[in-house]
Amino acid sequence: MTTRAAGKALVRDPGRVRELAADLAAGRISAESLLLRCLDRIDGVDAQVQAWCHVEAGRALAEARVLDGEARGGRLRGPLHGIPVGVKDVIDVAGLPTRCGSPALRERAPATADAAVVATLRAAGALVLGKAHTTEFAYFHPAPTRNPHDPEHTPGGSSAGSAAAVAAGMVPAALGTQTVASVSRPAAYCGVAAYKPSTGLLSTFGVTPLSPLFDTVGFFGRRVADAVALFEPVCPAHAAPARARDAGAPLTVVQLGDPVLADVSDAIHSALSQAARRLVDAGHQVVPRDACVSFATLHEAQMSSCLYEMSRVHRGLLDLPDGQLSDKLRDALREGGAIPDTRYRAAMSTLDEARRRLFADLRDADAVLWPAAPQTAPRGLAWTGDPRFISPWTGLGGPMVTVPAGTDPAGLPIGLLLNGVPGSDRGFAATATRLAAAMEI
């Protein structure tokens, strides 16, 4: 069997989160049967995909039976009652070790408490299935995970296992984290959806830091509505609501232009054009507009800020002996350590000024349409892919949605981004869901 044919066998839709939740609430399926379905799929394909570093089958089954008993008694914890969820292995789950994809932490003891986001999802009824592979400390040294669409291609990073687990139908939803492009890019490469909230909206208690200014928990699902269904129960009440309008009123999408887009492949350029046409056909307005800021400059500012912060957070890792840390991460920590305070402050000022200017220029837009990457997932596993198109938006700090938008001629997924104003998450989640319904393939 060719790797491409193997990839087709590895890809499966895990189901719609809201539909599964409705079936669980109505007693049409049980949490135990849904979990067993996930475990059977993991047994069947994870040896090839390698999405999981730890599957807690026994404890998850015990929790599923408790949830089923509560449902039979008419007690539902929340909108995710019985929904299995994977958790990236930089996020604490009580009773499981958080080893961050690094040999340096292979002997780390289990966490004694859930991360805040995990605790909130449990309160909404979600069931933690296990821990998904991450790149080392959520930086660029790759995880062992393969892309389910073609195992010879990267799944992206750093949330490789979370995206691949959803793409392969092993779990309907998963948690990741994004510091540069670590949620949006693996979603695009693996052909699934993701919701990256505004920076600072959610607590990162219990999340191993990389660059605290940018670290943000994100949410994966097969479609945008699935990722949003996982996000909404943890969205704080203070997140800005949608702008007042009729529920079915047309939306305005700006298709932003910038010189960096000259590197976009023909297939992704075509996907952008087709998505714009589908939005117009659905009654929305698509407005082309050149960016008033430089996205190449934003990428440089965001990356240098990350390197500076991670070198301060993880300085102690440089003292580890050879074999405990990848050369890629070691080199990045040294590079970041050489960045002076003045350069860091200048980069932060660049991002702050760009944020002010760009969103003032986009005040008429409900969302911004943008490609997730210049090409589809690269061949090979040593490189997790190009972050240049995502990192500027991460630096700007607004919510970001990855929309599955078809495939290239080789059958590899194409992902597009919808971006919003920082802090607008409660309204933007609904807006992005409406827009994605017209765009998704």
Helices and strands as residue ranges (DSSP letters): H 3-10, H 17-26, H 31-49, E 52-55, H 57-72, E 84-88, G 103-105, H 116-123, E 127-132, G 136-138, H 160-167, E 173-178, H 184-190, E 193-196, E 216-221, H 224-231, G 232-234, E 252-257, G 259-263, H 266-281, E 285-290, H 295-313, G 315-319, H 327-337, H 341-361, E 367-371, H 391-396, E 400-407, E 413-419, H 425-439
